[in-house]
Amino acid sequence: MLINRAVITAAGAGSRMKSGSSKPMTMVGNKKLIQYGIDALLSYGINEIYIIYSKYSEDVLQLKEIYPNIDFIKQETLNGSLSTF
């Protein structure tokens, strides 16, 4: 079976990291943390990518400029990652 879509959960604030931005948008090396996952998925031919974000991680919407084909879905109620699905 060929996998052609993926979901990245990025709704947490990352408050324990104390980085000033959400965890997915924290710089690691020369890229934001979430970009490593996105780029890996794209390199394997997975082009249908959904990013789940919340009011605590709205800064991930900045990625629309870099990755225009990714769909962003806002998680309104934060009950943990599985409540998204």
MOUR-V186566 format. One record per pair of residues at least 24 apart in sequence whose C-alpha atoms are under 8 Angstrom apart, sorted by sequence separation. I is the first residue (numbers start at 0). J is the second residue. If there is no record, write none. Layout:
i: <I I>
j: <J J>
This chain:
i: <53 51 23 21 22 24 5 21 24 20 23 21 20 5 3 4 7 9 10 11 3 4 5 6 7 8 9 10 11 2 3 4 5 6 7 8 9 10 12 3 4 5 6 7 8 9 10 11 12 4 6 10 11 10 9 9 10 8>
j: <77 83 56 55 56 58 40 56 59 56 59 58 58 45 44 45 48 50 51 52 45 46 47 48 49 50 51 52 53 45 46 47 48 49 50 51 52 53 55 47 48 49 50 51 52 53 54 55 56 49 51 55 56 56 56 59 74 80>
